[in-house]
Amino acid sequence: MLTMLITVGLGSLATLSNAQDYTNKLTPVETASGYDLLFNGTDFKGWHGYKMTTIPDAWLVKTNTPLGTRIENGNGNKQYLMTDKKYKNFDLKLEVQVPASANSGIFIRYEENASSPGDHRSGPETQVCGSSDVDCASPVHFFGACYDMFPPKIQNWYNPSGQWNQLRIIAYDSNIVHYGNGKKLVDYKIGSAEFLAAYAKSKYASDGNNGRYYDIHPGSVMLQHHGEIGVTFRNMRAKELTANPLKEEFKDGKWPDTLSMNSVFGATTALRTSGPSALPGITAAYAGPGAALVTVSGDHGSFEAMGIDGRAIPFRKTPDGSYLVERGTASSGIAIVRIRAAGGSASKIIDLP
């Protein structure tokens, strides 16, 4: 797919429709950017149980009810589900629906280094919790928290039981951030003074990091089964990050307060269509709801902005020579901007949350 995009250029995207259903599928932009589809909507290919070679009987692929096709924990057996592939630096995107009285979690960088996943915690947990579950009473146990470590900055960010919530977990070396329904919930740095103080107060302190909780290593994405039934997951995909998004995408070194599921990292060079590497660079910064300020680093001719269906997205040139791109009615939250210069053309995918 990536080769095709480079060969035929962005005109091929005009055949796509924003109305196409991408449930449990990668979008063309995600495919081009190198995301892995973790749940294919059919079976558990790419998964196994903790310390198992098979799938635990507690987990099922469900297709009935208005929730649609998803992975669901279907009985009371506390069995954990893990990806075969291990990720160290990654962008993980998924949707979850949790009953009001249920409890679950999403673990990252997890290793199978103990008889049960609770004996040694080899990676942080993003808490998944219903509004009335007793384990959610503490702020560090709220939905979206780094469990027992850092509470979400926003408490009432999630939709009620029976509705889907979007979670995004990004990790690069010691930097980890959680987003819930596009809003930044948790942002921490492993090994910082804040992190070590939180660890000393947590239930993990007695482990002394023997499980390598805060070591930076490759590990599986693991879904917890806490014993309650009905927690469901879908649209799970992950991308290995080979460059630090804080340096490549966010030049101020800070995760933005909002970040939609549609945005991707590291797509600038992937969608450069022709010409030498000396083509002007393209950078984008959040400029308010549904808008981005795009800066081109050198001389260029034309500037274009379009949705993935090929329709034009409105923009205007600012006094300093940058371009303010606005979401308008033609964008699903993704815009593709393209410049033409003497050496060829260059493109970049940007987010319009």
Residue pairs with C-beta under 8 A, 6 or more apart in sequence:
1 28
1 31
1 32
2 31
2 32
2 34
2 270
4 12
5 12
5 32
5 270
5 271
6 270
6 271
6 272
6 273
9 273
9 274
9 345
10 271
10 273
10 306
10 310
10 336
10 338
10 347
11 310
13 28
13 306
13 308
13 309
13 310
13 336
14 309
14 310
15 310
16 28
16 308
16 309
16 310
17 309
18 307
18 308
18 309
18 332
22 235
23 41
23 68
23 69
23 234
23 235
24 37
24 39
24 40
24 41
24 69
24 234
24 235
25 37
25 41
26 35
26 37
26 237
27 262
27 308
27 334
28 308
29 262
29 264
29 267
29 308
29 334
29 349
30 237
30 239
30 264
32 267
32 270
32 271
33 239
33 264
33 265
33 266
33 267
33 270
33 349
34 239
34 240
34 266
34 270
35 91
35 93
35 237
35 238
35 239
35 264
36 46
36 85
36 237
36 238
36 239
36 240
37 236
37 237
38 46
38 47
38 83
38 94
38 221
38 236
38 237
38 238
39 70
39 71
39 233
39 234
39 235
39 236
40 46
41 61
41 69
41 234
42 61
43 61
44 55
44 59
44 61
44 71
44 81
46 83
46 84
46 85
47 55
47 81
47 82
47 83
47 84
48 54
48 55
48 81
48 82
48 84
49 55
49 56
49 59
49 79
49 80
49 81
49 82
50 56
50 79
50 80
50 81
50 82
50 112
50 116
50 117
50 222
51 112
51 115
51 116
55 81
56 77
56 79
56 80
56 81
56 225
57 75
57 77
57 79
58 73
58 74
58 75
58 76
58 77
58 78
58 79
58 225
59 71
59 72
59 73
59 74
59 79
59 81
59 223
59 225
60 71
60 72
60 73
60 74
61 69
61 70
61 71
61 72
62 69
62 70
62 71
62 72
62 74
62 232
63 69
67 97
67 162
67 164
67 232
68 234
69 234
70 97
70 232
70 233
70 234
71 81
71 223
71 232
71 233
71 234
71 236
72 229
72 230
72 231
72 232
72 233
73 104
73 223
73 225
73 228
73 229
73 230
73 231
74 229
75 229
76 227
76 228
76 229
77 225
78 225
78 226
78 227
79 225
80 107
80 117
80 222
80 223
80 224
80 225
81 222
81 223
81 225
82 110
82 112
82 220
82 221
82 222
82 223
83 220
83 221
83 222
83 238
84 220
85 220
85 238
86 109
86 218
86 219
86 220
87 108
87 109
87 171
87 218
87 219
87 220
87 221
87 238
87 240
88 109
88 171
88 216
88 217
88 218
88 219
88 240
89 171
89 172
89 173
89 240
89 241
89 242
90 108
90 170
90 171
90 238
90 239
90 240
90 241
91 168
91 170
91 238
91 239
91 241
91 245
91 264
91 265
92 106
92 108
92 168
92 169
92 170
92 171
92 221
92 236
92 237
92 238
93 166
93 167
93 168
93 235
93 236
93 237
93 238
93 261
94 106
94 166
94 167
94 168
94 233
94 234
94 235
94 236
94 237
95 164
95 165
95 166
95 167
95 233
95 234
95 235
95 236
96 104
96 106
96 128
96 164
96 165
96 167
96 231
96 232
96 233
97 161
97 162
97 163
97 164
97 165
97 231
97 232
98 104
98 128
98 129
98 130
98 143
98 161
98 165
98 230
98 231
98 232
99 130
99 161
99 228
99 229
99 230
99 231
100 130
100 131
100 132
100 133
100 160
100 161
101 130
101 132
101 133
101 228
102 129
102 130
102 133
102 226
102 228
102 229
102 230
102 231
103 128
103 129
103 130
103 133
103 135
103 136
103 226
103 227
103 228
103 231
104 128
104 129
104 223
104 224
104 225
104 226
104 228
104 231
105 125
105 126
105 127
105 128
105 147
105 223
105 224
105 226
106 125
106 126
106 128
106 167
106 169
106 221
106 222
106 223
106 224
107 117
107 123
107 124
107 125
107 126
107 220
107 221
107 222
107 223
107 224
108 123
108 124
108 125
108 126
108 169
108 171
108 176
108 219
108 221
108 222
109 122
109 123
109 124
109 171
109 216
109 217
109 218
109 219
109 220
110 117
110 122
110 123
110 219
110 220
110 221
110 222
111 122
111 123
111 211
111 212
111 217
111 219
111 220
112 220
113 120
113 122
113 211
113 212
114 120
114 122
114 211
117 222
117 224
119 211
120 207
120 210
120 211
120 212
121 204
121 207
121 211
121 213
122 211
122 212
122 213
122 215
122 219
123 212
123 213
123 219
123 222
124 146
124 147
124 149
124 176
124 213
124 214
125 146
125 147
125 148
125 224
126 144
126 145
126 146
126 147
126 167
126 169
126 178
126 186
127 136
127 141
127 142
127 143
127 144
127 145
127 146
127 147
128 143
128 167
128 224
128 231
129 135
129 136
129 141
129 142
129 143
130 136
130 143
130 161
131 143
131 160
131 161
133 228
135 141
135 226
136 142
136 143
139 145
139 151
139 155
140 146
140 147
140 148
140 149
140 150
140 151
140 202
141 147
141 148
142 151
142 152
142 155
143 152
143 157
143 158
143 165
143 180
144 152
144 154
144 157
144 158
144 167
144 178
144 180
144 185
144 186
145 151
145 152
145 185
145 186
146 176
146 178
146 186
146 188
148 202
148 203
148 204
149 188
149 195
149 198
149 199
149 202
149 204
150 186
150 188
150 198
151 186
152 178
152 180
152 185
152 186
153 184
153 185
153 186
153 187
154 180
154 183
154 185
157 180
157 181
157 183
157 185
158 165
158 180
158 181
159 165
159 181
164 234
165 180
165 181
166 179
166 180
166 181
166 182
166 261
167 178
167 179
167 180
168 178
168 179
168 180
168 259
168 261
169 176
169 177
169 178
169 179
170 176
170 177
170 179
170 241
170 245
170 255
172 241
172 244
172 245
172 246
173 216
173 244
174 189
174 190
174 191
174 192
174 216
175 189
175 190
175 244
175 246
176 186
176 187
176 188
176 189
176 190
177 184
177 186
177 187
177 188
177 255
178 184
178 185
178 186
178 187
179 185
179 258
179 259
182 258
182 259
182 260
182 261
182 353
183 257
183 258
184 255
184 256
184 257
184 258
184 259
187 255
188 194
188 195
188 198
189 195
190 214
190 216
191 214
195 214
199 205
199 213
199 214
204 213
207 213
209 215
221 236
221 238
223 233
225 231
239 264
239 265
241 265
241 266
242 266
243 265
243 266
245 265
245 266
246 253
246 254
246 255
247 253
248 265
248 266
248 268
249 265
249 266
250 256
251 283
251 285
256 286
258 286
258 353
259 351
259 353
260 333
260 351
260 353
262 332
262 333
262 334
262 351
263 333
263 334
263 349
263 350
263 351
263 353
264 349
267 348
267 349
268 281
268 282
268 346
268 348
271 336
271 347
271 348
271 349
272 279
272 345
272 346
272 347
273 338
273 344
273 345
273 346
273 347
274 344
274 345
275 341
275 343
275 344
275 345
275 346
276 343
276 344
278 343
279 298
279 339
279 341
279 343
279 344
279 345
279 346
280 296
280 297
280 298
280 299
280 300
280 339
280 341
280 346
281 296
281 297
281 298
281 346
282 294
282 295
282 296
282 297
282 337
282 339
282 346
282 347
282 348
283 294
283 295
283 297
284 292
284 293
284 294
284 295
284 325
284 337
284 348
284 350
284 351
285 292
285 293
285 295
286 292
286 351
286 353
287 293
287 324
289 353
290 326
290 327
290 328
290 352
290 353
291 324
291 325
291 326
291 327
291 352
292 324
292 325
292 335
292 350
292 351
292 352
293 318
293 322
293 323
293 324
293 325
294 303
294 305
294 315
294 322
294 323
294 324
294 325
294 337
294 348
294 350
295 321
295 322
295 323
296 303
296 321
296 322
296 323
296 339
298 341
299 341
299 342
300 339
300 340
300 341
301 339
301 340
301 341
301 342
302 339
302 340
303 315
303 317
303 323
303 337
303 338
303 339
304 312
304 337
304 338
304 339
305 312
305 313
305 314
305 315
305 323
305 325
305 335
305 336
305 337
305 338
306 312
306 313
306 330
306 335
306 336
306 338
307 313
307 330
307 331
307 332
307 334
307 335
307 336
308 332
308 334
308 336
309 330
311 330
312 330
313 325
313 326
313 327
313 328
313 330
313 331
313 335
313 352
314 325
314 326
314 328
315 323
315 324
315 325
315 326
315 337
316 323
316 324
317 323
317 324
318 324
323 337
325 335
325 337
325 350
325 352
326 352
327 333
327 335
327 352
331 352
333 351
333 352
333 353
334 349
334 350
334 351
334 352
335 349
335 350
335 351
335 352
336 347
336 348
336 349
336 350
337 347
337 348
337 350
338 345
338 346
338 347
339 345
339 346
339 347
